[in-house]
Amino acid sequence: MMIAGTHLRRRDIFYLGLTARHYIPRLPDYNTSVNVHDHKLKRPELASAKSKKLWDGLENLKERTQGSLIPSTLKHMEEDAEFKLTASNLKKLGQKKLTREEKKNRQRALDRIGIPNFLSFWRAEKKKQGIEDKEKWLRRTAVEILQLNIGLYCNQACNHCHVESSPKRSEMMDRDTADRCLHILQNSPAVHTLDITGGAPELCSNFRHLVTEARKMKPELKIIDRCNLTVLLEPGEHNEICTCAVRCPSTRQEDLVTFLTEHKVHIAASLPCYSAKNVNLQRGSGVFDKSIQALRLLNSAGYGKEGTNLELDLVYNPLGAFLPPAQEDLKVKYEEELWEMFGIRFSKLFTITNMPIKRFADFLYRRGELEGYMELLVRNYNLNAMETVMCRNILNVGWNGQLYDCDFNQQLDMPLIQTRRSLEEGDKQSDTPSRRPPTVWDLETVDDLNGSVIVVDNHCFGCTAGMGSSCQGTVV
């Protein structure tokens, strides 16, 4: 059976298992090698061809990682052709128009290969599998994870960043909003995890307040800090001509490892490879050395070691337009490389598929790879992932208190639909609701959202490809 308008065949997407309710997906491109150090990414001709320093051992590592990363990040943003083009487009069109154009580009790519919108595709796949399900909408089950994006300020400006963070961003959660989030947490006994992200959340003024008060409130609560590692080495004041969007005193982090340890904060740390070349290419010059030094500091404090109850998880995302390797196999490879080369231990490894939005969407579009990547995601669609995608049990809160189904929807300005209405009056979900988007001030407990409709769009193919993808790694 051919899918209309495309060369994709039904057997290329999945094949039937033993029953209609259990099928074994065929994922033709879920075969990425775990030797991620061999992955190569060709630089665009418009980019600078500066060579990157390769890792040369642990000697003088502490000395090499002194000082702030922010000045070099700002310098790179001023010199890099792609960053300058993005800044020019942002100034010319504005963020909302750029986001709408990005969405149109994704849909045009899907139209060219004959793929309908995400909801229609999901319904069609269920029907093909003989799954009797009258539910037309993806719905939330019970909210168990409260995820707070407390600011977009960051000491890095990564090529793949879906929130477009950098030292130039000034958005940051204020104390009143942070306290309201704590109020909701206290009224929500079903929530077992507080997931704090950004930007670099540690650089936001209310990060420590949230962690301290949440730990007092719920001693057994799992508190996750989504850490870029280099933030652990930020010294504070940069220099007299610093052009950060946020003034530097709040960035001093010399005691951050001690704070995280004392409050038993679970760290989910970004490390897209164990080689300097690939990490620096994706995350910026000097990031690899600082990441290794930060990991060694965390290990010294007990993180990643058995019996300490200090969890240190690493997060991998691909360098380019391909699916991540198998999560467990890649974990074994990371363990070998990080221990043998640097003496580093960690707890778990999460693999995350790059979402075709924001900087990564720009990356794909400028290289003429967006259509190919969207086709890749569709070709490896996994119906099983729909049962456990992270939006089913998470509530995402933006820095300004607005509510979303996930962090990706937040960046695409697609607010949560608060009521439990089924939307049966229309067969299309809107990313521009007619009423005011709901905020933390409209909510007393996350239980009020159980059963609510989840807003989806064409970027959601990223969470359902391969073994599925979420902030906690694979979902299947």
Steps between C-alpha positions, in 0.01 A plus 500: 500500500639837399453814708348760270751729336813330634730210432464376859338158522294364782758231574764773538308646793401188693386143471239307694585299809299221654192702593332818391576663835866408504713561199871499438604821328741484209746784551730499198716789617525413870847359445737786580841378613593545866844617385379858517857631484502388136191704414592784269322818414605702200524868571293725273710710265382819666631393840846569637742216436696540822647176624394374842742400768499123558507353849859466622458335839442604857826692538437864594124450460415714802715785372354475150146527631541815709283801423154549358376348175272796435744738326601233248133409443414861427801534270394188308146633463633827359728325250305191393316545169197290600449682829525834320243390241259386771543829687432693180182301427383542858546876483325518163203267561461461878484177699133416440528532123821295495330225702203494261732480200692215662176307549404560136837370383448175693151456359616573145763230544232253612264605220768424242523139624124461533476488880194649677504686830619313809157419646365370169811287454460351852134418442580338165775286653266376773242410240756311289594295805138410570509687831151599603542836666229763473723762664580765240731707717817434690420549868690545820480214751610621845763770548797356690776735385499877549753648258603862545689688233619780724691707247668516160827657616798268444879516485491291179327534161476146363425428134216259581336701782121482475454798733761718326675582826809719523659772717290748299169368635357677804173311562495366857238379751430749781448417867119528497471254211750263663300507824179430311666194344592383850139554606379274217764242588384489862140449388593219259581176685518305172809695389812298578749705293587868479695546176681835478632607162594806296728647349748430769255484792776540761569851368143611565441699814238271652661161430634450852181631655293244309733212589526594868128549555397194297738281700361635829146445376549146367810322633449201267438708187726433203648836399670505159744768393546497120862609501732592213801419727703808406282711729664330798820687416355848448700742720260794513617840377640465147659832416424870485366482144273197547191522277289233672126563497501425874754658731773266612487485884221241489717268292765426766491122543806395702281334765243352262625140528477524879146642478383226264655232718347630823152509345532159331428650158491249214718626213414439134807629319543567129794319338434422132828312453814383681727672243605863511451565130132405489407667830669827410349497151147472640531694826783748451877532531639394837181328615647150499788578736267678740247215482764242590627713789143548625432125486816431699387752763161331521661157535721637778184613682351151470284545190474195276631264766306209647364542850509881507143560377648773280381431147703627206336424166643598163294615203598423140351660191624436145748728331290525185188383316486138615342299780691426821654155551333242726504651849634202697768419242618860495514505882751212490713691250490819709595305813803353325621826352440729798649263754804394299587849373394725788416284803139622494198308630132576437162344580290475183513622143198650325481528120284779362397555140568848364170681461454681166436837663687827563878484452500139381220579254708791368801266481300255285328759282819683405661172395199384302453209742166581662288290266736205529497522879120519520481198269746318725280566805186383321671193353598396853167587666432271796135471599599351836663830596162674501404323821793637699601830340603741773215745444258243643631540857682834505402864554744754361513854640672785320715767665199734493265247662315393184402132477595260221484131419878480449809716467488474119145640488614780728765610254248483215252714696238224513340533846319227686126454462395507863145369481406136448280575199544248221512751213244284320356816345808527281748263343795731537698611802612859506834635617338842545213455748244778498513542876793604717757220536473337847764575761599370842258754648210307342600170662483368856608141437625304200215255560272752328674415173452123506327390181556829322573520127867529398588749226701334222648605167744386233807521728354216709634244251832559680371343822354192330787392274713196580465405864331831572659800665441698818687697763548163673641333188325231297136421580460153347 
